[in-house]
Amino acid sequence: MDFRYKGKEDVTNSVSLLISILIRHPEVAKINLDPEKQVLRFTFIYSGRLDSSEMNLLKGKIVTSIEVYNALEGKDPQVVQLDYKITDNLTMIEIQRDVDTLVQEEIALMVELFRHYINNKLVTEENDPLVDEDLLVQEELIEHMLEIVKSKSEDKRLYAFRDEGRVLVFNK
């Protein structure tokens, strides 16, 4: 067996996962895969500056919702963390989740929470809307790729983000 090919296959699966998430959820501005920690980092952008009290309120609502979801699913996540950084007139909000307990439905929940709590200030790339059939295909692909990434060790740190209607993926 050629291990170099296997490694490329693992990277391809990880790249497919990141691309599928960004295609399915235009609200996610950037996504990173940290293979050492087995953590996915989702970045959402708030158009404006959130002060610390507003951020703490938002953080409490989102983290609590994710914890309740996982409790109802009978899962005990290792990493559920929300951080933020303010740059210029934007607030970058990052959610970290361990890959082992993450499922596609939880990703959809995170996106829906952001849409609900910061709808008119959530930076979203405007694309042609996907039809229901395409949405279902992307969701199934995300779930499938998550299962593959969970079961295989990968050593490439990957970054995916949007740029003028395109999805770009880099390794570092």
C-alpha positions in Angstrom: 0.0 0.0 0.0 1.3 3.5 -0.9 1.0 5.6 2.3 1.6 8.8 0.4 -1.5 8.2 -1.6 -3.5 7.4 1.5 -2.3 10.7 3.0 -3.5 12.6 -0.1 -6.8 10.9 0.2 -7.2 12.0 3.8 -6.4 15.6 2.8 -8.9 15.3 -0.1 -11.6 14.2 2.4 -10.8 17.0 4.8 -10.8 19.5 1.9 -14.2 18.2 0.7 -15.6 18.6 4.2 -14.5 22.2 4.5 -15.7 23.1 1.0 -19.1 21.4 1.6 -19.6 23.3 4.8 -18.9 26.7 3.1 -21.1 25.9 0.1 -24.0 24.7 2.3 -23.7 27.5 4.9 -22.9 30.9 3.3 -23.0 32.4 6.8 -19.7 30.7 7.7 -17.0 33.0 6.6 -14.0 30.8 7.3 -13.4 27.3 8.7 -10.1 25.7 9.9 -9.2 22.2 10.7 -6.6 21.6 13.4 -5.6 18.0 13.0 -3.4 17.9 16.2 -6.3 18.9 18.4 -9.0 17.4 16.1 -10.9 20.6 16.3 -12.9 22.5 13.7 -13.0 26.3 14.0 -16.0 28.1 12.4 -15.7 31.8 11.9 -18.8 34.1 11.6 -18.5 37.8 11.0 -20.7 40.4 12.7 -20.9 43.7 10.8 -20.0 46.1 13.6 -18.4 46.1 17.0 -19.9 44.0 19.8 -19.0 45.3 23.2 -18.0 42.8 25.9 -21.5 42.6 27.5 -23.2 42.0 24.2 -20.6 39.4 23.3 -20.9 37.7 26.7 -24.7 37.5 26.2 -24.4 36.1 22.7 -21.7 33.7 23.8 -23.9 32.4 26.7 -26.9 31.9 24.4 -24.9 30.0 21.7 -22.7 27.9 23.9 -25.7 27.0 26.1 -27.8 26.0 23.0 -24.9 23.8 21.8 -24.5 22.2 25.2 -28.2 21.5 25.4 -28.3 20.0 21.9 -25.4 17.7 22.8 -27.0 16.7 26.2 -30.2 15.8 24.3 -28.2 13.7 21.8 -26.4 12.0 24.7 -23.0 13.3 23.7 -20.3 14.8 25.9 -18.2 17.2 23.7 -14.6 17.7 24.5 -14.4 21.2 23.0 -17.2 23.8 22.8 -15.5 27.2 22.9 -16.5 30.6 21.6 -14.0 33.4 21.1 -14.0 36.7 19.3 -11.8 39.4 17.9 -12.6 42.9 16.8 -10.9 44.3 13.7 -11.8 47.6 12.2 -15.6 47.7 12.3 -16.1 43.9 12.3 -16.4 41.3 15.0 -14.9 37.9 14.1 -16.7 35.2 16.2 -15.0 31.8 16.3 -16.6 28.6 17.5 -14.3 25.7 18.2 -15.8 22.1 18.2 -14.1 18.8 18.5 -14.5 16.7 15.4 -15.2 13.5 17.3 -18.6 14.6 18.6 -19.6 17.0 15.9 -22.4 16.2 13.5 -23.9 18.0 10.5 -27.1 18.8 12.4 -25.1 20.7 15.1 -23.4 22.7 12.4 -26.8 23.6 11.0 -27.9 24.6 14.6 -24.9 26.9 15.0 -25.6 28.6 11.7 -29.3 29.0 12.7 -28.4 30.4 16.1 -26.3 33.1 14.4 -29.0 33.9 11.9 -31.5 34.2 14.8 -29.4 36.3 17.2 -27.5 38.6 14.8 -29.5 38.2 11.5 -29.3 41.7 10.1 -25.6 42.1 11.1 -24.4 38.7 10.0 -22.0 39.0 7.1 -23.2 36.4 4.5 -22.0 35.9 1.0 -24.8 36.2 -1.4 -24.9 33.2 -3.8 -27.5 31.7 -6.0 -29.7 29.9 -3.5 -29.3 26.1 -3.6 -32.4 24.1 -4.3 -33.7 21.7 -1.7 -32.2 18.7 -3.5 -28.8 20.4 -3.6 -29.0 21.3 0.1 -29.8 17.7 1.0 -26.8 16.5 -1.1 -24.5 19.0 0.7 -25.8 17.9 4.1 -25.3 14.2 3.4 -21.8 15.0 2.0 -20.9 16.9 5.2 -22.1 14.1 7.4 -20.2 11.5 5.3 -16.9 13.5 5.3 -17.2 14.2 9.0 -17.3 10.5 9.7 -14.3 9.9 7.5 -12.3 12.7 9.1 -13.2 11.3 12.6 -11.9 7.9 11.7 -8.6 8.9 10.0 -5.7 10.8 11.3 -4.7 13.8 9.2 -1.6 15.9 9.7 -2.4 18.9 7.5 -3.7 22.1 9.1 -6.3 23.3 6.6 -7.9 26.7 6.1 -10.9 27.4 3.9 -12.6 30.8 3.3 -14.6 32.7 0.8 -13.3 35.2 -1.7 -15.6 36.9 -4.2 -17.8 33.9 -4.8 -15.1 31.3 -4.6 -14.1 28.9 -1.8 -10.3 28.8 -1.3 -8.6 26.1 0.7 -5.0 26.2 1.9 -2.8 24.0 4.1 -0.3 25.3 6.5 
